[in-house]
Amino acid sequence: MNETSVNEERPAEEYRRLNKKCMLSMYINNAITYAILLTAFLLLLTFVPQLQEPAFGPVIMLASAGMVLLLIYLIAGPKIYYDRYRYIITADKVDVRYGIVILRHILVPIERVHQVEVSRGPVNNMLGLANVNITTAGGVATISYLELDEAEKIAERLNDLINRMLRDRE
């Protein structure tokens, strides 16, 4: 089966990429996460007197190195995630590819979809971004960091594909 017959709306459809605003959302979320972790780390160092004993020196050094590595990951991660993120929706499947260290490939057959939902967290809401959550019996697949109107169109398209498939079965 070729790509043209699978999707009548757009022949030879290609994987879609995210809007660059997604990186800003990831950076804001990463900054909030790092600020919370750094605050907890510094509070532990300040208010747990046992940690200031010489025996804990190597542990503190290791934890400090971990915080530096985490910061590097949180700074480099959004760009890598953006570069690797791809998704495509055809008449018979949703295919999402993403990852930073571990690369994931999620393939959801349309016939397995139970529910489609558009969700927005506070940072994404502020930036006009949303996620499309696709629920199946096996779990939830998400197309993340979409422009709000694009997320709404995708949710509507998936619902139309599901309804068409159900009508064809009757």
RONUDREN-197154 format. One record per residue (C-alpha): residue number from 1; chain; x, y, z. Coordinates in steps of 0.001 Angstrom, whole numbers, padded with zeros to 6 digits. Example, Ala and Ser with C-alpha at 12.3 -4.5 7.8 and 13.67 -1.06 7.14 Angstrom:
BEGIN
{pt 1, 'A', {012300, -004500, 007800}}
{pt 2, 'A', {013670, -001060, 007140}}
This chain:
BEGIN
{pt 1, 'A', {000000, 000000, 000000}}
{pt 2, 'A', {001551, 003326, -000981}}
{pt 3, 'A', {001323, 006623, 000882}}
{pt 4, 'A', {-001084, 008198, -001614}}
{pt 5, 'A', {-003768, 005566, -001100}}
{pt 6, 'A', {-003440, 005710, 002704}}
{pt 7, 'A', {-004083, 009414, 002962}}
{pt 8, 'A', {-006345, 011030, 000389}}
{pt 9, 'A', {-005979, 014530, 001885}}
{pt 10, 'A', {-002223, 014900, 001297}}
{pt 11, 'A', {-000370, 012553, -001030}}
{pt 12, 'A', {003101, 011418, 000057}}
{pt 13, 'A', {002695, 013105, 003433}}
{pt 14, 'A', {005912, 013606, 005368}}
{pt 15, 'A', {006700, 013607, 009049}}
{pt 16, 'A', {005802, 016908, 010670}}
{pt 17, 'A', {008097, 018917, 012958}}
{pt 18, 'A', {007312, 021033, 015971}}
{pt 19, 'A', {007184, 024813, 016186}}
{pt 20, 'A', {010345, 026315, 017725}}
{pt 21, 'A', {008240, 027727, 020581}}
{pt 22, 'A', {008346, 024220, 022031}}
{pt 23, 'A', {011991, 024766, 022991}}
{pt 24, 'A', {011046, 027856, 025012}}
{pt 25, 'A', {008429, 025805, 026858}}
{pt 26, 'A', {010983, 023073, 027587}}
{pt 27, 'A', {013572, 025622, 028778}}
{pt 28, 'A', {011051, 027259, 031121}}
{pt 29, 'A', {009970, 023879, 032534}}
{pt 30, 'A', {013613, 022801, 032899}}
{pt 31, 'A', {014502, 026063, 034680}}
{pt 32, 'A', {011650, 025552, 037143}}
{pt 33, 'A', {012698, 021927, 037747}}
{pt 34, 'A', {016354, 022851, 038228}}
{pt 35, 'A', {015513, 025743, 040565}}
{pt 36, 'A', {013473, 023389, 042767}}
{pt 37, 'A', {016207, 020726, 042823}}
{pt 38, 'A', {018975, 023271, 043469}}
{pt 39, 'A', {016965, 024832, 046293}}
{pt 40, 'A', {016394, 021406, 047873}}
{pt 41, 'A', {020115, 020577, 047523}}
{pt 42, 'A', {021197, 023852, 049100}}
{pt 43, 'A', {018645, 023509, 051917}}
{pt 44, 'A', {019978, 020037, 052685}}
{pt 45, 'A', {023542, 021345, 052802}}
{pt 46, 'A', {022497, 024219, 055043}}
{pt 47, 'A', {020148, 022506, 057501}}
{pt 48, 'A', {021593, 018993, 057841}}
{pt 49, 'A', {024708, 019475, 059980}}
{pt 50, 'A', {025955, 015905, 059432}}
{pt 51, 'A', {026512, 016711, 055750}}
{pt 52, 'A', {029166, 019275, 056744}}
{pt 53, 'A', {031373, 016623, 058368}}
{pt 54, 'A', {034536, 015653, 056436}}
{pt 55, 'A', {033265, 012076, 055950}}
{pt 56, 'A', {030527, 013402, 053656}}
{pt 57, 'A', {032955, 015408, 051479}}
{pt 58, 'A', {033024, 012849, 048637}}
{pt 59, 'A', {029215, 012522, 048730}}
{pt 60, 'A', {028806, 016302, 048482}}
{pt 61, 'A', {031311, 016451, 045605}}
{pt 62, 'A', {029476, 013672, 043765}}
{pt 63, 'A', {026095, 015355, 044326}}
{pt 64, 'A', {027531, 018688, 043119}}
{pt 65, 'A', {028904, 017012, 039979}}
{pt 66, 'A', {025479, 015451, 039439}}
{pt 67, 'A', {023846, 018871, 039668}}
{pt 68, 'A', {026292, 020236, 037053}}
{pt 69, 'A', {025618, 017278, 034711}}
{pt 70, 'A', {021870, 017735, 035205}}
{pt 71, 'A', {022204, 021410, 034302}}
{pt 72, 'A', {024086, 020525, 031098}}
{pt 73, 'A', {021393, 017966, 030209}}
{pt 74, 'A', {018590, 020469, 030897}}
{pt 75, 'A', {020291, 023082, 028709}}
{pt 76, 'A', {021195, 020774, 025795}}
{pt 77, 'A', {018111, 018546, 025975}}
{pt 78, 'A', {015445, 020800, 024424}}
{pt 79, 'A', {017466, 021389, 021232}}
{pt 80, 'A', {018169, 017669, 020795}}
{pt 81, 'A', {014520, 016812, 021555}}
{pt 82, 'A', {013336, 019399, 019020}}
{pt 83, 'A', {015709, 018100, 016331}}
{pt 84, 'A', {014584, 014474, 016796}}
{pt 85, 'A', {010827, 014980, 017299}}
{pt 86, 'A', {008679, 013901, 014341}}
{pt 87, 'A', {005076, 012822, 013938}}
{pt 88, 'A', {002762, 011768, 011151}}
{pt 89, 'A', {-000940, 010956, 011070}}
{pt 90, 'A', {-002305, 008829, 008247}}
{pt 91, 'A', {-005691, 007218, 007693}}
{pt 92, 'A', {-004603, 004098, 009574}}
{pt 93, 'A', {-001980, 005157, 012164}}
{pt 94, 'A', {-000368, 007801, 014346}}
{pt 95, 'A', {003435, 007601, 014338}}
{pt 96, 'A', {005526, 009642, 016818}}
{pt 97, 'A', {009343, 009601, 017084}}
{pt 98, 'A', {011228, 011449, 019806}}
{pt 99, 'A', {013900, 011248, 022473}}
{pt 100, 'A', {017118, 012705, 023829}}
{pt 101, 'A', {019182, 009795, 025147}}
{pt 102, 'A', {016622, 007037, 024614}}
{pt 103, 'A', {014933, 007250, 021211}}
{pt 104, 'A', {011274, 006241, 021172}}
{pt 105, 'A', {009039, 005276, 018281}}
{pt 106, 'A', {005326, 005095, 019112}}
{pt 107, 'A', {002988, 003643, 016525}}
{pt 108, 'A', {-000743, 003730, 017295}}
{pt 109, 'A', {-003188, 002098, 014874}}
{pt 110, 'A', {-006274, 004309, 014471}}
{pt 111, 'A', {-008514, 001301, 015117}}
{pt 112, 'A', {-007032, 001022, 018642}}
{pt 113, 'A', {-007771, 004621, 019672}}
{pt 114, 'A', {-010364, 004978, 022436}}
{pt 115, 'A', {-010140, 008683, 023236}}
{pt 116, 'A', {-008452, 011839, 021947}}
{pt 117, 'A', {-007853, 014754, 024306}}
{pt 118, 'A', {-006162, 018152, 024001}}
{pt 119, 'A', {-004347, 019260, 027172}}
{pt 120, 'A', {-002343, 022332, 028193}}
{pt 121, 'A', {-000182, 022913, 031235}}
{pt 122, 'A', {000425, 026422, 032606}}
{pt 123, 'A', {003653, 027064, 030644}}
{pt 124, 'A', {002259, 025659, 027390}}
{pt 125, 'A', {-000965, 027614, 027923}}
{pt 126, 'A', {001057, 030831, 028315}}
{pt 127, 'A', {002868, 030098, 025018}}
{pt 128, 'A', {-000230, 028955, 023083}}
{pt 129, 'A', {000908, 025322, 022933}}
{pt 130, 'A', {-000973, 022100, 023658}}
{pt 131, 'A', {-000569, 018308, 023681}}
{pt 132, 'A', {-002804, 015763, 021988}}
{pt 133, 'A', {-003217, 012688, 024200}}
{pt 134, 'A', {-004308, 009565, 022345}}
{pt 135, 'A', {-005680, 006916, 024702}}
{pt 136, 'A', {-005692, 003234, 023756}}
{pt 137, 'A', {-006258, 000083, 025809}}
{pt 138, 'A', {-002468, -000172, 026129}}
{pt 139, 'A', {-001829, 003341, 027414}}
{pt 140, 'A', {-001545, 006932, 026225}}
{pt 141, 'A', {000474, 008249, 023293}}
{pt 142, 'A', {001095, 011992, 023192}}
{pt 143, 'A', {001897, 014413, 020406}}
{pt 144, 'A', {003525, 017210, 022403}}
{pt 145, 'A', {004166, 020947, 022047}}
{pt 146, 'A', {001750, 021701, 019202}}
{pt 147, 'A', {000313, 025120, 018433}}
{pt 148, 'A', {-003175, 025168, 019993}}
{pt 149, 'A', {-005068, 025384, 016691}}
{pt 150, 'A', {-002912, 022592, 015229}}
{pt 151, 'A', {-003664, 020412, 018283}}
{pt 152, 'A', {-007391, 021075, 017870}}
{pt 153, 'A', {-007216, 020199, 014150}}
{pt 154, 'A', {-005325, 016968, 014901}}
{pt 155, 'A', {-007839, 015965, 017578}}
{pt 156, 'A', {-010712, 016681, 015190}}
{pt 157, 'A', {-009016, 014764, 012363}}
{pt 158, 'A', {-008380, 011744, 014607}}
{pt 159, 'A', {-011986, 011768, 015787}}
{pt 160, 'A', {-013146, 011947, 012141}}
{pt 161, 'A', {-010884, 009004, 011193}}
{pt 162, 'A', {-012210, 006959, 014129}}
{pt 163, 'A', {-015846, 007769, 013269}}
{pt 164, 'A', {-015260, 006930, 009595}}
{pt 165, 'A', {-013680, 003601, 010577}}
{pt 166, 'A', {-016630, 002794, 012848}}
{pt 167, 'A', {-019150, 003659, 010119}}
{pt 168, 'A', {-017282, 001475, 007611}}
{pt 169, 'A', {-017549, -001500, 009974}}
{pt 170, 'A', {-021352, -001286, 010127}}
